[in-house]
């Protein structure tokens, strides 16, 4: 009898330690297929905003809600199933104890059947390291692309939503650290394929924006994206008690408790009105300098209200209701903000037209020869610089209408080409792959 008991205990311990996840289930165990209407709901990291969560649940069309997390337990189950008055079929929380749970057939089945997926707070590196590049992210993305599921998250669950994201692989980063050296060990800005959220293709998010330390580091994230990938990136950020909910038309509704509390959502973007939009200095070991006339980053700041009446369009990134414009910039490692004017991206188009009919091709370019053509004018100067302002080549003097430049010796990256004729000056970004 004693031997049997020991064998039983050994078996129990084996099963316990082999368990790669813990599941908490509430509701109808039978799966249903509803007709979700898609969307993204993101929150700043404190308590959930009830009206925003109702928006999230309603878009599941009464379906099955799946909460994914790497710590905690079943705190969402009753709240989402019966606490908000929105009928859903079930709520299940799966807590990952390790990356191995991504390979579990039960976990994969639940993802493939969910009409809504919510990512809890915690450590975003856990989520990324557990789910990126395996069956998990492919099943989640299949739900986004082919089944129109609604998705969302708070704190770390918001931080992973953009095409670009701060992975926190080496821990968090402060504004002081980010601005003193945007390539320090903690600045793990990533673009490896993860979640495929519509309207967030050029976006990096940030949370807990009540903390004044967040704004400068968020600008540093944008600077890194421009320096590393040549993308004029955008950002979305939430104060802790706010939420932003993005519908299938790209309209972002801003929830919070204003005017009872001063709570904001922020929409950041590289200033499209400028010809030269990038940082003056974004390099390893140096302070970030992204001034551009104190207008490097344009920000639409919106008060979050109970009804989510204030909005911003993620289609044109210019049209908003209930917010104000601000200009942010970094001057030698110091963050500054000031009131600004309505953004008008058409302004740069007019400048391009004034520059004359200039063709530069191919761009991006892999190697070989970069061609420049100007109609009815001679080129008087052509200068190529890198993003730090270092001049790589300069061709002064009167040159023909078509100019060919050998760039095979230049390493991959983002560069700026300045062209001058007798009547025009212009600057173009050149991407060498």
C-alpha positions as CSV (number, residue, x, y, z in Angstrom):
1,X,0.0,0.0,0.0
2,X,2.9,2.4,0.8
3,X,4.5,1.7,-2.5
4,X,1.3,2.4,-4.4
5,X,0.9,5.7,-2.5
6,X,4.4,6.8,-3.3
7,X,3.9,5.9,-6.9
8,X,0.6,8.0,-6.9
9,X,2.4,11.0,-5.4
10,X,5.2,10.7,-7.9
11,X,2.7,10.7,-10.7
12,X,0.9,13.7,-9.3
13,X,4.2,15.7,-8.9
14,X,5.1,14.8,-12.5
15,X,1.8,16.1,-13.8
16,X,2.1,19.2,-11.7
17,X,5.5,20.1,-13.0
18,X,4.7,19.2,-16.6
19,X,1.7,21.6,-16.6
20,X,2.7,24.5,-18.9
21,X,-0.4,26.6,-18.4
22,X,-3.3,27.1,-16.1
23,X,-6.9,27.5,-17.4
24,X,-9.9,29.3,-15.7
25,X,-13.2,28.9,-17.5
26,X,-16.5,30.7,-17.0
27,X,-19.7,30.2,-19.0
28,X,-21.0,27.9,-21.7
29,X,-18.5,25.1,-22.4
30,X,-19.9,24.6,-26.0
31,X,-18.2,26.7,-28.6
32,X,-20.2,29.0,-30.8
33,X,-19.4,30.8,-34.0
34,X,-20.6,34.4,-33.9
35,X,-19.9,37.3,-36.3
36,X,-17.3,39.6,-34.6
37,X,-16.9,43.1,-36.0
38,X,-13.2,43.5,-35.3
39,X,-11.3,46.4,-33.7
40,X,-8.6,47.1,-31.2
41,X,-9.0,48.2,-27.6
42,X,-5.9,49.4,-25.6
43,X,-5.7,50.6,-22.1
44,X,-3.1,52.5,-20.1
45,X,-2.4,50.1,-17.3
46,X,-4.5,50.8,-14.2
47,X,-8.0,49.6,-13.7
48,X,-10.0,48.7,-16.8
49,X,-12.4,51.3,-18.1
50,X,-15.9,49.8,-18.0
51,X,-17.3,51.6,-21.1
52,X,-14.3,50.7,-23.2
53,X,-14.5,47.1,-22.1
54,X,-18.2,47.0,-23.0
55,X,-17.2,48.3,-26.5
56,X,-14.7,45.4,-26.6
57,X,-17.3,42.7,-25.6
58,X,-20.0,44.0,-27.9
59,X,-17.7,43.6,-30.9
60,X,-17.3,39.9,-30.1
61,X,-21.1,39.5,-31.0
62,X,-21.7,37.3,-28.0
63,X,-18.8,35.0,-28.8
64,X,-16.1,33.4,-26.7
65,X,-13.6,35.7,-24.9
66,X,-10.1,34.5,-24.3
67,X,-7.8,36.2,-21.8
68,X,-4.1,35.5,-22.3
69,X,-1.5,36.3,-19.6
70,X,1.8,35.1,-18.2
71,X,1.1,35.9,-14.5
72,X,-2.0,36.3,-12.3
73,X,-5.1,34.2,-12.3
74,X,-8.8,34.5,-13.1
75,X,-9.5,38.2,-12.2
76,X,-11.1,38.9,-15.6
77,X,-13.6,36.0,-15.8
78,X,-16.6,37.2,-13.7
79,X,-15.9,40.8,-14.7
80,X,-16.2,40.1,-18.4
81,X,-18.8,37.3,-18.2
82,X,-21.4,39.0,-16.0
83,X,-20.0,42.2,-14.5
84,X,-20.6,44.5,-17.4
85,X,-24.1,43.4,-18.6
86,X,-22.9,42.3,-22.1
87,X,-23.9,38.8,-23.0
88,X,-21.0,36.6,-24.2
89,X,-20.8,32.8,-24.6
90,X,-17.8,32.3,-22.3
91,X,-14.7,33.8,-20.8
92,X,-11.6,31.7,-20.4
93,X,-8.3,32.8,-18.9
94,X,-5.1,30.9,-19.8
95,X,-2.1,31.7,-17.8
96,X,1.2,30.7,-19.5
97,X,3.7,29.2,-17.2
98,X,6.3,28.8,-19.9
99,X,6.8,29.1,-23.7
100,X,6.0,25.4,-24.1
101,X,2.3,26.1,-23.6
102,X,2.3,27.6,-27.1
103,X,2.6,24.1,-28.5
104,X,-0.3,22.7,-26.5
105,X,-3.2,21.6,-28.7
106,X,-5.8,22.8,-26.2
107,X,-4.3,26.3,-26.1
108,X,-4.1,26.4,-29.9
109,X,-7.7,25.2,-30.2
110,X,-9.0,27.9,-27.9
111,X,-7.2,30.7,-29.8
112,X,-8.7,29.4,-33.1
113,X,-12.2,29.5,-31.6
114,X,-12.1,32.8,-29.8
115,X,-14.0,35.8,-31.1
116,X,-12.1,38.2,-28.8
117,X,-8.6,38.0,-27.3
118,X,-7.5,40.2,-24.4
119,X,-3.9,40.5,-23.3
120,X,-3.5,41.2,-19.6
121,X,-0.7,43.3,-18.0
122,X,2.6,42.0,-16.9
123,X,5.9,41.7,-18.6
124,X,5.7,42.2,-22.4
125,X,8.9,40.3,-22.9
126,X,7.2,37.2,-21.5
127,X,4.4,37.6,-24.1
128,X,6.9,38.2,-27.0
129,X,9.3,35.4,-26.0
130,X,6.4,33.0,-25.4
131,X,4.4,33.7,-28.5
132,X,6.4,35.3,-31.2
133,X,7.5,33.2,-34.2
134,X,5.5,30.1,-33.3
135,X,2.0,28.7,-33.7
136,X,0.6,31.3,-31.3
137,X,1.1,34.4,-33.3
138,X,0.1,32.7,-36.5
139,X,-3.2,31.6,-35.0
140,X,-3.8,35.1,-33.5
141,X,-3.0,36.7,-36.8
142,X,-5.3,34.3,-38.6
143,X,-8.1,35.4,-36.3
144,X,-7.3,39.1,-37.0
145,X,-7.0,38.7,-40.8
146,X,-9.6,36.0,-41.6
147,X,-12.1,35.9,-38.8
148,X,-12.2,39.6,-37.9
149,X,-11.8,39.0,-34.2
150,X,-11.5,41.9,-31.7
151,X,-8.3,42.2,-29.8
152,X,-6.9,44.4,-27.0
153,X,-4.9,44.6,-23.9
154,X,-3.7,46.8,-21.0
155,X,-0.2,47.8,-20.0
156,X,2.1,45.1,-21.4
157,X,-0.9,43.9,-23.4
158,X,-1.1,47.3,-25.1
159,X,2.7,47.5,-25.5
160,X,2.8,44.6,-27.9
161,X,0.0,45.8,-30.2
162,X,2.0,47.8,-32.8
163,X,4.0,46.6,-35.8
164,X,6.9,48.2,-33.9
165,X,7.2,47.6,-30.2
166,X,9.4,48.1,-27.2
167,X,10.2,44.5,-26.2
168,X,11.7,45.2,-22.8
169,X,14.0,42.2,-23.4
170,X,16.6,43.7,-21.1
171,X,14.2,45.4,-18.8
172,X,12.5,48.8,-18.8
173,X,14.1,52.0,-20.0
174,X,13.8,55.5,-18.6
175,X,13.6,58.8,-20.6
176,X,17.0,59.8,-19.2
177,X,18.6,56.6,-20.4
178,X,16.8,56.7,-23.8
179,X,17.8,60.3,-24.5
180,X,21.3,60.1,-23.3
181,X,22.0,57.2,-25.6
182,X,19.1,55.9,-27.9
183,X,21.1,52.7,-28.5
184,X,21.7,51.8,-24.8
185,X,21.3,48.2,-23.8
186,X,17.7,48.8,-22.6
187,X,16.4,50.4,-25.8
188,X,15.2,47.2,-27.3
189,X,13.0,48.6,-30.1
190,X,11.9,45.7,-32.3
191,X,10.1,45.1,-35.6
192,X,10.2,41.3,-35.9
193,X,6.9,40.1,-37.2
194,X,4.4,39.6,-34.3
195,X,0.8,40.9,-34.3
196,X,-0.8,42.1,-37.5
197,X,-3.2,44.8,-36.4
198,X,-4.8,46.9,-39.1
199,X,-4.1,50.6,-38.6
200,X,-1.0,49.9,-36.4
201,X,1.5,49.1,-39.2
202,X,3.7,52.1,-38.5
203,X,2.8,52.5,-34.8
204,X,4.6,51.9,-31.5
205,X,2.6,52.2,-28.4
206,X,3.4,53.2,-24.8
207,X,1.4,53.1,-21.5
208,X,1.3,54.6,-18.0
209,X,1.6,58.1,-19.5
210,X,0.7,59.7,-16.3
211,X,4.3,59.1,-15.5
212,X,6.1,62.2,-17.0
213,X,9.1,59.9,-17.7
214,X,7.3,58.2,-20.5
215,X,7.0,60.9,-23.2
216,X,10.7,61.4,-23.9
217,X,11.4,57.7,-24.2
218,X,8.5,57.4,-26.6
219,X,10.0,60.0,-28.9
220,X,13.3,58.1,-28.7
221,X,11.4,55.0,-29.9
222,X,10.2,57.0,-32.9
223,X,13.7,58.3,-33.6
224,X,15.1,54.7,-33.5
225,X,12.5,53.5,-35.9
226,X,13.4,56.3,-38.3
227,X,17.2,55.7,-37.9
228,X,17.0,51.9,-38.2
229,X,14.3,51.3,-40.7
230,X,13.7,54.6,-42.5
231,X,10.0,54.7,-41.3
232,X,8.3,57.9,-40.4
233,X,6.7,56.2,-37.4
234,X,3.7,57.0,-35.3
235,X,2.8,56.4,-31.7
236,X,-0.3,55.9,-29.5
237,X,-0.1,56.3,-25.7
238,X,-2.6,56.2,-22.9
239,X,-2.7,57.7,-19.4
240,X,-3.2,54.9,-16.9
241,X,-7.0,55.2,-16.5
242,X,-7.8,55.8,-20.2
243,X,-8.5,53.6,-23.2
244,X,-8.4,54.0,-26.9
245,X,-10.8,51.8,-29.0
246,X,-10.2,51.6,-32.8
247,X,-13.0,50.5,-35.0
248,X,-12.9,48.8,-38.5
249,X,-13.0,52.3,-40.1
250,X,-9.9,53.5,-38.3
251,X,-11.7,55.8,-35.9
252,X,-10.1,55.8,-32.5
253,X,-12.5,56.6,-29.6
254,X,-11.0,58.0,-26.4
255,X,-12.3,56.8,-23.1
256,X,-11.5,58.1,-19.6
257,X,-13.1,60.1,-16.8
258,X,-12.6,63.6,-17.9
259,X,-13.7,66.2,-16.7
260,X,-13.8,64.5,-13.3
261,X,-10.1,63.6,-13.9
262,X,-7.6,65.0,-16.3
263,X,-7.0,61.9,-18.4
264,X,-5.5,61.9,-21.9
265,X,-4.7,59.8,-24.9
266,X,-1.8,60.8,-27.2
267,X,-1.3,60.3,-31.0
268,X,2.3,61.0,-32.0
269,X,3.8,61.2,-35.5
270,X,7.0,62.2,-37.2
271,X,6.2,65.7,-38.6
272,X,5.2,65.1,-42.2
273,X,5.3,68.9,-43.0
274,X,9.1,68.9,-43.0
275,X,11.3,68.0,-45.9
276,X,14.1,66.6,-43.6
277,X,12.1,64.9,-40.9
278,X,14.7,62.7,-39.2
279,X,16.8,63.2,-36.1
280,X,19.8,65.5,-36.3
281,X,21.7,62.9,-34.2
282,X,20.5,59.4,-33.4
283,X,23.6,57.3,-32.9
284,X,25.1,54.9,-30.4
285,X,26.9,56.5,-27.5
286,X,25.5,60.0,-28.2
287,X,22.7,62.1,-26.8
288,X,19.6,62.1,-29.0
289,X,19.0,65.4,-30.9
290,X,15.8,65.6,-32.8
291,X,14.9,69.3,-33.0
292,X,13.8,70.3,-36.5
293,X,12.9,73.8,-35.5
294,X,11.2,72.6,-32.3
295,X,8.7,70.7,-34.4
296,X,10.1,67.2,-34.8
297,X,7.1,65.3,-33.6
298,X,3.5,66.4,-33.9
299,X,1.1,65.2,-31.2
300,X,-2.7,65.2,-31.0
301,X,-3.7,65.1,-27.3
302,X,-7.2,64.0,-26.5
303,X,-9.2,64.0,-23.3
304,X,-10.8,60.6,-22.6
305,X,-14.5,60.8,-21.7
306,X,-17.0,58.2,-20.3
307,X,-18.8,58.0,-23.6
308,X,-15.7,58.0,-25.8
309,X,-17.0,61.0,-27.7
310,X,-13.6,62.4,-28.6
311,X,-12.0,60.8,-31.6
312,X,-9.0,60.7,-33.9
313,X,-8.7,59.3,-37.4
314,X,-6.0,56.7,-37.9
315,X,-6.7,56.8,-41.7
316,X,-5.3,60.3,-42.3
317,X,-3.7,61.0,-38.8
318,X,-4.9,64.6,-39.0
319,X,-8.6,64.7,-38.3
320,X,-9.6,64.8,-34.6
321,X,-12.5,65.8,-32.4
322,X,-12.0,67.2,-28.9
323,X,-8.2,67.4,-28.8
324,X,-5.4,69.9,-29.2
325,X,-2.1,69.8,-31.2
326,X,1.3,70.0,-29.6
327,X,4.9,70.1,-30.9
328,X,7.5,67.9,-29.2
329,X,11.2,67.8,-29.7
330,X,14.5,66.7,-28.2
331,X,17.3,69.2,-27.9
332,X,20.6,67.5,-27.0
333,X,19.1,64.9,-24.8
334,X,16.3,67.0,-23.2
335,X,12.6,66.6,-23.9
336,X,10.5,69.7,-24.7
337,X,6.8,70.2,-25.5
338,X,4.8,73.2,-26.6
339,X,1.4,74.0,-28.1
340,X,1.2,73.5,-31.9
341,X,-1.0,74.0,-34.9
342,X,-3.2,71.7,-36.9
343,X,-1.1,69.3,-38.9
344,X,-1.2,69.6,-42.7
345,X,0.6,66.9,-44.6
346,X,-0.3,68.4,-47.9
347,X,2.3,71.1,-47.2
348,X,5.2,68.8,-48.1
349,X,3.5,67.8,-51.4
350,X,3.5,71.5,-52.4
351,X,7.2,71.8,-51.6
352,X,7.9,68.7,-53.7
353,X,6.0,70.2,-56.7
354,X,8.0,73.5,-56.3
355,X,11.2,71.5,-56.5
356,X,10.6,70.7,-60.2
357,X,10.3,67.4,-62.0
358,X,13.2,65.5,-60.5
359,X,13.4,61.7,-60.8
360,X,15.6,59.6,-58.5
361,X,15.7,55.9,-59.0
362,X,15.8,53.1,-58.0
363,X,14.8,53.9,-54.4
364,X,15.1,51.8,-52.4
365,X,18.3,50.5,-54.1
366,X,20.3,47.3,-53.4
367,X,23.6,48.2,-55.0
368,X,25.1,49.7,-58.1
369,X,24.1,53.0,-59.6
370,X,21.6,55.6,-58.4
371,X,20.2,57.7,-61.2
372,X,19.1,61.4,-61.0
373,X,17.2,63.1,-63.8
374,X,16.1,66.8,-63.9
375,X,14.0,68.2,-66.7
376,X,15.4,71.2,-68.7
377,X,18.0,72.1,-66.1
378,X,21.6,71.3,-65.2
379,X,22.4,69.8,-61.8
380,X,24.7,72.2,-60.0
381,X,25.3,70.2,-56.8
382,X,24.5,66.7,-55.4
383,X,25.4,65.8,-51.8
384,X,24.8,62.5,-50.0
385,X,24.8,62.4,-46.2
386,X,23.9,59.8,-43.6
387,X,21.4,60.3,-40.8
388,X,24.0,61.8,-38.5
389,X,24.8,64.5,-41.1
390,X,28.1,63.0,-42.1
391,X,28.8,63.8,-45.7
392,X,29.7,60.7,-47.8
393,X,30.0,62.4,-51.2
394,X,29.7,65.8,-52.8
395,X,29.6,66.5,-56.5
396,X,29.9,70.3,-57.2
397,X,29.9,72.0,-60.5
398,X,27.7,71.9,-63.6
399,X,26.5,68.4,-64.4
400,X,24.2,67.0,-67.0
401,X,20.5,66.6,-66.7
402,X,21.0,62.9,-66.0
403,X,23.5,62.0,-63.3
404,X,24.5,58.4,-62.3
405,X,26.2,57.9,-58.9
406,X,28.0,54.7,-57.9
407,X,26.8,53.8,-54.4
408,X,28.0,50.2,-54.3
409,X,30.6,51.1,-51.7
410,X,28.1,52.5,-49.2
411,X,26.6,50.2,-46.6
412,X,22.9,49.6,-46.2
413,X,20.9,52.3,-44.3
414,X,19.0,55.5,-44.6
415,X,20.6,58.5,-46.3
416,X,19.7,62.0,-47.6
417,X,20.4,63.3,-51.1
418,X,20.5,67.0,-51.6
419,X,20.0,68.2,-55.2
420,X,20.5,71.8,-56.4
421,X,19.8,73.3,-59.8
422,X,19.9,76.9,-60.9
423,X,16.4,77.5,-59.6
424,X,15.6,74.8,-57.1
425,X,16.9,73.0,-54.0
426,X,15.4,69.7,-52.7
427,X,16.2,66.9,-50.3
428,X,15.1,63.2,-50.7
429,X,15.5,60.2,-48.5
430,X,17.5,57.3,-50.0
431,X,17.2,53.8,-48.7
432,X,20.1,51.5,-49.5
433,X,19.2,47.8,-48.8
